[in-house]
Structure formats: C-alpha cells, structure tokens
Amino acid sequence: MQEQIRAVGKIFIGFGIFGLVVSIGLLIGFGGFGGLLAFDPGAKRNDLSTIPLQRLGLMVYVVFSLILSLPLLVVGRGILRWQLWAHTGGILTGAAATLLFPLGTCVGIYALWVMLLPETEPLFRDAPEANRNGRAG
C-alpha cells in the first residue's frame, strides 16, 4: 500500500510539471492569452461572440491546468513526506485533476482510488517522524 501512495505522490509531481510545461508551451505557441482569445479575422465585428469556440475551450483548459499545477506539486511533495494534510489534499487535488481530460482523468481516478482506501489514512497518521521529514523512503 505504501508503494501505491508513493506512486500517487510521484505522479502528482510529474503531472504538475507536465501541466506547467504544456500550458506554457501552448501559451507561447498561440501568442499568450491574447492569441488564444483572438477574434475571428473574417468576422465583421469584434466581440466575444466572434472568438472561435475551440480557442475559448483551449484557453479555459490552459488556465485550469496552470491553476492546478501548483497544488499538484505541493500535495505530491506532501504525500512523499507523509504529511497528514496531504491525504486530504490528495483527495481534493485528485478530484480536480479528473476534469483535465484525458490524462488528468486517469491520474485523478487512480489518486482517488488510492487515497480513499480505508487503510490509507492510518498510514498518514502513524507515519514515522523520519518519513515526515523526507529522510526515509
């Protein structure tokens, strides 16, 4: 069980870094938020209704991914250090990650499955102090 919990922590950290890199890459590729929200050049007027729906959806996805990346990194580190708050944080962050379809859905479902098992919380409550400080694996 401890290996699965450690796996969730490592996956959260990796997925947080991946989310940051991909989101920043998309922002750079599209020219920032202004590029993502660029109006349709063929439209006769420039208002919110002329922004292509695909770009609007991509912008929402990028913003949500950027917002979720920091909690993924922080909670992942807390899980690896067996911090008690990281158990609750892992459940909440896993639930939020399910909205980042398709990869985040897999990450979130796995994290929820591991964190909601009845034997998981006692492992966080009774973790040795050496594990809490990150000195022991």
C-alpha positions as CSV (number, residue, x, y, z in Angstrom):
1,M,0.0,0.0,0.0
2,Q,2.8,2.4,0.8
3,E,4.2,1.9,-2.7
4,Q,0.9,3.0,-4.2
5,I,0.8,6.1,-2.0
6,R,4.3,7.0,-3.0
7,A,3.3,6.4,-6.7
8,V,0.5,8.9,-6.3
9,G,2.9,11.5,-4.9
10,K,5.4,10.9,-7.8
11,I,2.6,11.0,-10.3
12,F,1.2,14.3,-8.9
13,I,4.7,15.9,-9.1
14,G,5.2,14.6,-12.7
15,F,1.7,15.6,-13.8
16,G,2.2,19.1,-12.2
17,I,5.4,19.6,-14.1
18,F,3.9,18.3,-17.3
19,G,0.9,20.6,-16.9
20,L,3.1,23.6,-16.4
21,V,5.3,22.8,-19.4
22,V,2.4,22.0,-21.8
23,S,0.3,25.0,-20.7
24,I,3.2,27.5,-21.0
25,G,4.1,25.9,-24.4
26,L,0.6,26.4,-25.6
27,L,0.5,30.0,-24.4
28,I,3.8,30.7,-26.2
29,G,2.7,28.9,-29.3
30,F,-0.6,30.9,-29.5
31,G,1.0,34.2,-28.6
32,G,-0.3,34.3,-25.0
33,F,-3.8,34.8,-23.7
34,G,-4.3,37.5,-26.4
35,G,-3.5,35.0,-29.1
36,L,-5.8,32.4,-27.6
37,L,-8.7,34.9,-27.4
38,A,-8.0,36.4,-30.8
39,F,-11.1,37.3,-32.7
40,D,-12.1,35.6,-36.0
41,P,-10.4,37.7,-38.7
42,G,-13.3,37.0,-41.1
43,A,-15.9,38.5,-38.7
44,K,-17.4,41.9,-39.4
45,R,-17.4,42.8,-35.7
46,N,-15.0,42.1,-32.9
47,D,-16.8,41.0,-29.7
48,L,-16.8,37.9,-27.5
49,S,-19.1,36.0,-29.9
50,T,-16.5,36.0,-32.7
51,I,-13.9,34.1,-30.7
52,P,-13.7,30.6,-32.1
53,L,-15.2,28.1,-29.6
54,Q,-12.1,25.8,-29.9
55,R,-9.8,28.6,-28.8
56,L,-12.1,29.6,-26.0
57,G,-12.2,26.0,-24.7
58,L,-8.4,25.7,-25.1
59,M,-7.9,28.8,-23.1
60,V,-10.2,27.5,-20.2
61,Y,-8.2,24.2,-20.3
62,V,-4.8,26.0,-20.2
63,V,-5.9,28.3,-17.3
64,F,-7.3,25.4,-15.3
65,S,-4.1,23.4,-15.9
66,L,-1.9,26.3,-14.8
67,I,-4.0,26.8,-11.7
68,L,-4.0,23.1,-10.8
69,S,-0.2,22.5,-11.4
70,L,1.0,24.2,-8.2
71,P,-1.4,22.2,-5.9
72,L,-0.3,19.0,-7.7
73,L,3.4,19.8,-7.0
74,V,2.8,20.8,-3.3
75,V,0.4,17.9,-2.5
76,G,2.7,15.4,-4.3
77,R,5.6,16.5,-2.1
78,G,3.5,16.4,1.0
79,I,2.4,12.8,0.1
80,L,6.0,11.7,-0.3
81,R,6.8,13.2,3.1
82,W,3.7,11.5,4.7
83,Q,2.2,14.8,5.8
84,L,-1.3,14.3,7.3
85,W,-2.7,17.3,5.4
86,A,-1.5,15.7,2.1
87,H,-4.1,12.9,2.5
88,T,-7.0,15.3,2.3
89,G,-5.1,17.4,-0.3
90,G,-4.6,14.3,-2.4
91,I,-8.3,13.6,-2.4
92,L,-9.2,17.1,-3.4
93,T,-6.5,17.5,-6.0
94,G,-7.2,14.1,-7.5
95,A,-10.9,15.1,-7.8
96,A,-9.9,18.3,-9.5
97,A,-7.5,16.5,-11.8
98,T,-10.3,14.4,-13.2
99,L,-11.5,17.4,-15.1
100,L,-8.3,17.6,-17.2
101,F,-9.4,15.0,-19.7
102,P,-7.9,12.6,-20.8
103,L,-4.7,12.2,-18.9
104,G,-5.8,14.0,-15.8
105,T,-8.9,11.8,-15.6
106,C,-6.7,8.7,-15.3
107,V,-4.4,10.4,-12.7
108,G,-7.4,11.6,-10.7
109,I,-9.2,8.3,-10.7
110,Y,-6.0,6.5,-9.6
111,A,-5.3,9.0,-6.9
112,L,-8.9,8.9,-5.6
113,W,-8.8,5.1,-5.6
114,V,-5.6,5.0,-3.5
115,M,-6.4,7.9,-1.2
116,L,-10.0,6.7,-0.4
117,L,-9.0,3.2,0.6
118,P,-9.7,2.7,4.3
119,E,-6.1,1.7,5.1
120,T,-4.6,4.8,3.6
121,E,-5.4,7.4,6.3
122,P,-3.9,5.3,9.2
123,L,-0.6,5.2,7.2
124,F,-0.5,9.0,7.2
125,R,-1.5,9.3,10.9
126,D,1.1,6.7,12.0
127,A,4.0,7.7,9.7
128,P,7.4,7.6,11.4
129,E,8.9,11.0,12.0
130,A,11.8,10.2,9.7
131,N,9.3,9.7,6.9
132,R,7.7,13.1,7.7
133,N,11.0,14.9,7.3
134,G,11.7,13.2,4.0
135,R,14.8,11.3,5.2
136,A,13.4,7.8,4.7
137,G,11.7,6.5,1.7
